[in-house]
Amino acid sequence: MRGDDLQQAGMFSYLSPEQRVPQDHPLRAIRRLSDAVFAELSPQFDKLYARMGRPCHVLVRHLHF
């Protein structure tokens, strides 16, 4: 390799999003809400995917807003 081997360890973060987002941050409320909505929609999502044998569909194409 030519040139100096400058390490850029400062570019990388080894904290999980769970560790990074404070407990009282508004994103946590949004996460709870979206988790509940997706859990309710999960049976409908299951119908869009084959049990086996063919590739899955791109889910976004099936969601009509």
N, C-alpha and C positions, 0 to 999 in steps of 0.2 A: 504494500500500500504506500502510496506517495503522500508526502506532507505529514503534518502533525496529526496525531490521533487524539483529538480533543473530545473528551467525554461530555455528553449533554444530559447527565442524570437529572438535572433540574427540570428537564422537559417532561419528565414522567411523574405521574402521581400514583401512589400506592395506597391511597385511601379509597374505600368503597363510597358510593353515593350515600349510603346509609350513615356512614361516619361523617360525611362532609356537610349534610343538610341538617341544620339545627332542628330540634324536636318541635319548636313552635313555628316553624316556617310554613307559609301558606301552601307550598308544594305538597306537604304531607296531607293536608285536607283534600287537595285535588287528587292525590294518589289514592286515598281511601275511596273517594267518589268514583274514580275511573275503575278501580278494582271491582267495586260493587256492580257497576254497569256491565263490565266485561264478564263477570261471573253470571249475571242474568242472561247475557247474550250467548254464553258458551254453548248451550244446546243447539242454537241456530248455527253457530260456527261449525259445530261437529257435523252437521248435515252437508256442509260444503266440502268436506274432505272424505276421500274414499278410505275405507278401512284398510285396504291394501290393493296393490296392483297398478295403480296409476299415480302420477305425480299430483301433488296438491295444487289447488288453484291459488292464484294470488288473491288474498283475502280482500284487499282494497277494491278490487274490481267488483266484488259482490256487495259491497256496502254502498247503498244509494242514499245519499243525504238529501 
